[in-house]
Amino acid sequence: MALAHHAGHLRSHPLLHVVPLVLGLVLNRRVRLLLIAARCGGVALNGWFLKTMRDAEAPIRTDKSVPKLTTTGPFRYTRNPGFPALTPILGDNRGVATESRREAARRG
């Protein structure tokens, strides 16, 4: 997806974050194998994100100052690739919690 310029800053398109979440939730119901593939992709993207951060000697924590702006690796596509990486990994947890509540309500 293209990056939009907003007040002199690069901003990722909102669909970059919403689409993986929606796909993860839909695929949770339909196709388990694709959900596993999406999770593996999220793990791979997260590894790429962490390696790029390590190579740039930038902290992961947001309360630490950043020595320089990172524009290589996954940062070419989004300002914070950690969020799209974690979306397919954590997307199934909402479905698990919903199923648990439904089962608890069914049991009484």
N, C-alpha and C positions, 0 to 999 in steps of 0.2 A: 504494500500500500504506500501511497505517496505521503511524504511528510509535508505538513502545511506550515507556512510561516505565520507566526502570530506575535505581533509586537516585537519583531526582531529575534524571536526564539523559534527553534524548530519544535513542532508539536505533532505527535503521532495522531493518526486518524482514530477516532473512538471505536470504529469497527475492528481495529486491530486487537482490542481487548474484549469486545463483546462477542465476536464471532467464535473464538475458541471456547468461550464459556457456554454459549448456546449449543454449539456442536457437541461439546462434552456432555451436556445434560440430555440432549436428544439421543446421542449414541449410547448413553447409559441404559436407556430403555430398549433400544433396538439391537445393537450389535456389540457384544462384549469384546470381540477381537479388535474392532476398530478403536474402542475405548482404550484397550491396552496399547495399541499402536500410538494413539494420541498421547498417552502418558509417557511412553518411551521417547516420543518426539519432544515432549516437555522437559524430560530429564536431560536429553541431549542439548536442547537449547539452554537450559539452566547451566549445564557444564560449560558450554561455550561462553556464556555470560560470565561465569566465575573465573574462567581462564583469562578472558580479556581483561577483567578487573584486576586480576593478579599481575598480568603482564604490564598493565598501565600503572601499577603500584598505587591504585586508588582504593580507598576503604569501602567496604560494603555498607557500613553503618552510615546513616544519614546525618548524624550529629558531628561527624568528622569532616574537616575541610578536604576538598579534592584538589590535588596538585595541578591537574590539567584536564581539559575537556577531552573525553575519549570519543573518537569518531570512527574507530575501526571495529571489525568483527560485527557482532549483532547490533552494535550501536549505530551502524549505517542505516538501519531500518526503523528503529524506535529509540526514544530517549532512555527508556528503562526496560530492557528486554527481560528483566526478572519477572515482571508481572505477566506478560504473555506466556512465559515459560512455566510459571506456577499454575496458570489457569487450567490447563488440561490435567495437571497432576492433582489439584485439589477440587476440581469440578465435580467429581463423583461423590465427594463427602456430603454435599447437600442432598443428593439422592438417598444416600445411606441413612441420613438423619430423618428424612421424610418417611422412608419405609419403616424405620423403627417406631416413629410416632403412629403410623397407620396400624402397625401390628399391635402396639400397646392399646390403641383405641378399640381395635377389634376384640381384644381379650377382655376389655372392660376395665 
